[in-house]
Amino acid sequence: MDTPKRRIFRPIHLLLLIPYVAMLWVGSYNRLAPDLAGIPFFYWYQMLWIVLGVAVMLPVYFADERDEASRK
């Protein structure tokens, strides 16, 4: 029977806090100006973080995959 694999925290995992904090700090983006193509800042800032969130998660994912492959 296989034992469950223990997840190891590494400093690269701290990158995952960036989008989390950016979205929780509503006061930083709770405004209408500047608009982008008629879209208020409040909305396009949140949409931008979807793309930035992926960009932040990719290095973490690849680091975890590389670590998993080196264990095998």
C-alpha positions as a LaTeX table, in Angstrom:
\begin{tabular}{lrrr}
\hline
Residue & $x$ (\AA) & $y$ (\AA) & $z$ (\AA) \\
\hline
Met1 & 0.00 & 0.00 & 0.00 \\
Asp2 & 1.42 & 3.38 & $-0.99$ \\
Thr3 & 1.89 & 5.98 & 1.67 \\
Pro4 & 0.43 & 9.40 & 0.94 \\
Lys5 & 2.95 & 11.82 & $-0.52$ \\
Arg6 & 3.80 & 14.68 & 1.75 \\
Arg7 & 3.68 & 18.12 & 0.18 \\
Ile8 & 6.73 & 20.24 & 0.84 \\
Phe9 & 6.47 & 24.00 & 1.17 \\
Arg10 & 9.08 & 25.88 & $-0.81$ \\
Pro11 & 9.68 & 29.62 & $-1.14$ \\
Ile12 & 8.39 & 29.62 & $-4.73$ \\
His13 & 4.93 & 28.87 & $-3.30$ \\
Leu14 & 4.90 & 32.38 & $-1.84$ \\
Leu15 & 4.29 & 33.64 & $-5.39$ \\
Leu16 & 0.75 & 32.32 & $-5.03$ \\
Leu17 & 0.06 & 35.02 & $-2.44$ \\
Ile18 & 0.49 & 37.82 & $-5.00$ \\
Pro19 & $-2.87$ & 37.45 & $-6.83$ \\
Tyr20 & $-4.59$ & 36.65 & $-3.55$ \\
Val21 & $-3.44$ & 39.88 & $-1.91$ \\
Ala22 & $-4.04$ & 41.92 & $-5.07$ \\
Met23 & $-7.69$ & 40.89 & $-5.17$ \\
Leu24 & $-8.30$ & 41.22 & $-1.42$ \\
Trp25 & $-6.96$ & 44.77 & $-1.32$ \\
Val26 & $-10.10$ & 46.27 & $-2.91$ \\
Gly27 & $-9.16$ & 49.83 & $-2.00$ \\
Ser28 & $-6.32$ & 49.71 & $-4.51$ \\
Tyr29 & $-8.66$ & 49.22 & $-7.48$ \\
Asn30 & $-12.02$ & 50.58 & $-6.30$ \\
Arg31 & $-12.24$ & 53.44 & $-8.77$ \\
Leu32 & $-13.51$ & 54.16 & $-12.26$ \\
Ala33 & $-10.55$ & 55.94 & $-13.86$ \\
Pro34 & $-8.46$ & 55.25 & $-15.83$ \\
Asp35 & $-10.71$ & 53.45 & $-18.25$ \\
Leu36 & $-9.48$ & 51.17 & $-21.01$ \\
Ala37 & $-11.57$ & 51.17 & $-24.20$ \\
Gly38 & $-14.51$ & 52.47 & $-22.17$ \\
Ile39 & $-14.17$ & 49.78 & $-19.48$ \\
Pro40 & $-13.79$ & 51.20 & $-15.96$ \\
Phe41 & $-10.56$ & 50.43 & $-14.09$ \\
Phe42 & $-12.42$ & 48.35 & $-11.51$ \\
Tyr43 & $-13.39$ & 45.78 & $-14.14$ \\
Trp44 & $-10.31$ & 45.63 & $-16.34$ \\
Tyr45 & $-8.02$ & 45.38 & $-13.30$ \\
Gln46 & $-9.83$ & 42.23 & $-12.20$ \\
Met47 & $-9.75$ & 40.78 & $-15.71$ \\
Leu48 & $-6.03$ & 41.55 & $-15.94$ \\
Trp49 & $-5.42$ & 39.54 & $-12.78$ \\
Ile50 & $-6.88$ & 36.46 & $-14.43$ \\
Val51 & $-4.01$ & 36.55 & $-16.93$ \\
Leu52 & $-1.45$ & 37.63 & $-14.31$ \\
Gly53 & $-2.64$ & 34.86 & $-12.00$ \\
Val54 & $-1.88$ & 32.28 & $-14.66$ \\
Ala55 & 1.53 & 33.89 & $-15.23$ \\
Val56 & 2.26 & 33.65 & $-11.51$ \\
Met57 & 1.05 & 30.05 & $-11.23$ \\
Leu58 & 3.04 & 28.67 & $-14.16$ \\
Pro59 & 6.49 & 28.89 & $-12.51$ \\
Val60 & 5.09 & 27.27 & $-9.38$ \\
Tyr61 & 3.51 & 24.48 & $-11.40$ \\
Phe62 & 6.67 & 23.80 & $-13.40$ \\
Ala63 & 8.82 & 23.85 & $-10.26$ \\
Asp64 & 6.49 & 21.33 & $-8.60$ \\
Glu65 & 6.48 & 19.11 & $-11.69$ \\
Arg66 & 10.27 & 19.22 & $-11.91$ \\
Asp67 & 10.52 & 18.35 & $-8.22$ \\
Glu68 & 8.07 & 15.46 & $-8.62$ \\
Ala69 & 10.01 & 14.10 & $-11.62$ \\
Ser70 & 13.28 & 14.24 & $-9.71$ \\
Arg71 & 11.78 & 12.17 & $-6.88$ \\
Lys72 & 10.87 & 9.30 & $-9.22$ \\
\hline
\end{tabular}
